[in-house]
Amino acid sequence: MAFVLDASSALPWCFRDEATPETDALLSRATNGERMYVPAHWPAEMLSGLTRAARRGRVDDPGVDRFLALFPVYNIVVDAGEFQSRWNDALPLVRLYRLSGYDAMYLALAKRLNIGLATFDGRLRDSAMAEGVPLAI
């Protein structure tokens, strides 16, 4: 089974103090080769989250490198697509649910692929449920 993975669900894999049974279950699914889809901005969002953590002293530079080296071994599919169609899918969700453009891209991707969404963002979870998108966690 496949799902859309947002950064709020993947970043806790890098920090044991953020681990929960839900984050561990997602990591297990990733480790077992389950396909995860992400919008094109996901790599930049992950890099930003890890480098912010490094600036705050939560992880050192070699730790950032180790975490970033893990992600290519997972079955992550980056959905680049055609920009205009991606914006057209996301913009109504931004307006309707007052989501950020980033979060709307996750929801639009899950809707388009008709698969679950893994997120810990409360507003995004509520918006997914309102759109009939199942939660993957």
C-alpha positions as CSV (number, residue, x, y, z in Angstrom):
1,M,0.0,0.0,0.0
2,A,1.2,3.5,-0.8
3,F,0.7,6.9,1.0
4,V,1.7,10.5,0.8
5,L,4.4,11.4,3.3
6,D,4.7,15.0,4.6
7,A,7.8,16.4,6.3
8,S,6.1,16.5,9.7
9,S,5.8,12.7,9.6
10,A,9.4,12.1,8.3
11,L,11.4,14.5,10.4
12,P,10.7,12.7,13.7
13,W,12.6,9.7,12.3
14,C,15.7,11.7,12.8
15,F,15.1,12.6,16.4
16,R,14.5,9.9,19.0
17,D,12.9,12.5,21.4
18,E,10.2,13.0,18.8
19,A,9.5,9.3,18.3
20,T,6.0,8.0,19.0
21,P,4.4,4.7,18.2
22,E,2.9,6.4,15.1
23,T,6.3,7.7,13.8
24,D,7.9,4.3,14.5
25,A,5.1,2.6,12.6
26,L,5.6,4.9,9.6
27,L,9.4,4.3,9.7
28,S,8.7,0.5,9.7
29,R,6.5,0.9,6.7
30,A,9.3,2.9,4.9
31,T,12.0,0.4,5.9
32,N,9.8,-2.4,4.5
33,G,9.7,-0.8,1.1
34,E,6.3,0.7,1.1
35,R,6.0,3.3,-1.6
36,M,5.7,6.9,-0.4
37,Y,4.8,9.8,-2.6
38,V,6.0,13.4,-1.9
39,P,5.5,16.7,-3.7
40,A,8.5,18.3,-5.4
41,H,9.2,20.6,-2.5
42,W,9.6,17.8,0.0
43,P,13.4,17.4,-0.3
44,A,13.9,21.1,0.3
45,E,11.5,21.0,3.3
46,M,13.4,18.1,4.8
47,L,16.8,19.8,4.2
48,S,15.4,23.0,5.8
49,G,14.1,21.1,8.9
50,L,17.4,19.2,9.4
51,T,19.6,22.3,9.0
52,R,17.3,24.3,11.4
53,A,17.8,21.4,13.9
54,A,21.6,21.7,13.4
55,R,21.6,25.4,14.0
56,R,19.7,24.8,17.3
57,G,22.2,22.2,18.4
58,R,19.8,19.2,18.1
59,V,22.1,17.4,15.6
60,D,25.6,18.0,14.3
61,D,26.6,18.3,10.7
62,P,27.6,14.6,10.4
63,G,24.2,13.7,11.8
64,V,22.5,15.8,9.1
65,D,24.6,14.0,6.5
66,R,23.7,10.6,8.0
67,F,19.9,11.4,8.0
68,L,19.9,12.7,4.5
69,A,21.8,9.6,3.3
70,L,19.0,7.4,4.7
71,F,16.2,8.8,2.6
72,P,17.4,7.6,-0.8
73,V,17.1,4.0,0.4
74,Y,13.4,4.3,1.0
75,N,10.8,3.9,-1.8
76,I,10.1,7.7,-2.1
77,V,8.6,8.9,-5.4
78,V,8.9,12.6,-5.9
79,D,5.9,13.9,-7.9
80,A,7.2,16.7,-10.0
81,G,4.5,16.9,-12.6
82,E,3.6,20.0,-14.5
83,F,3.7,23.1,-12.4
84,Q,0.5,24.7,-13.5
85,S,-1.6,21.6,-12.9
86,R,-0.1,21.1,-9.5
87,W,-0.9,24.7,-8.6
88,N,-4.4,24.3,-10.0
89,D,-4.9,21.3,-7.8
90,A,-3.6,23.0,-4.6
91,L,-4.9,26.5,-4.9
92,P,-8.6,25.7,-4.1
93,L,-7.4,23.8,-1.0
94,V,-5.3,26.8,0.1
95,R,-8.4,29.0,-0.1
96,L,-10.9,26.6,1.3
97,Y,-9.0,25.3,4.3
98,R,-6.5,28.2,4.8
99,L,-3.6,25.8,4.3
100,S,-0.1,26.9,3.3
101,G,0.8,26.2,-0.3
102,Y,3.2,23.5,1.0
103,D,0.5,21.7,2.9
104,A,-2.1,22.0,0.1
105,M,0.4,20.3,-2.2
106,Y,0.5,17.2,0.1
107,L,-3.3,17.1,0.2
108,A,-3.7,17.6,-3.5
109,L,-1.3,14.8,-4.2
110,A,-3.1,12.4,-1.9
111,K,-6.4,13.3,-3.5
112,R,-5.1,12.9,-7.1
113,L,-3.5,9.5,-6.3
114,N,-6.5,8.4,-4.1
115,I,-4.2,7.3,-1.3
116,G,-3.7,8.0,2.4
117,L,-1.8,11.0,3.8
118,A,0.7,10.7,6.6
119,T,0.8,14.0,8.6
120,F,1.0,15.2,12.1
121,D,-0.1,18.7,11.2
122,G,-3.5,19.3,12.8
123,R,-5.0,21.6,10.2
124,L,-3.8,19.4,7.3
125,R,-5.3,16.3,9.0
126,D,-8.6,18.1,9.5
127,S,-8.6,19.2,5.8
128,A,-7.8,15.7,4.6
129,M,-10.7,14.3,6.6
130,A,-13.0,17.0,5.2
131,E,-11.9,16.1,1.7
132,G,-12.4,12.4,2.3
133,V,-8.7,11.6,2.1
134,P,-7.8,8.8,4.5
135,L,-5.1,9.3,7.0
136,A,-2.1,6.9,6.8
137,I,-1.4,7.2,10.5
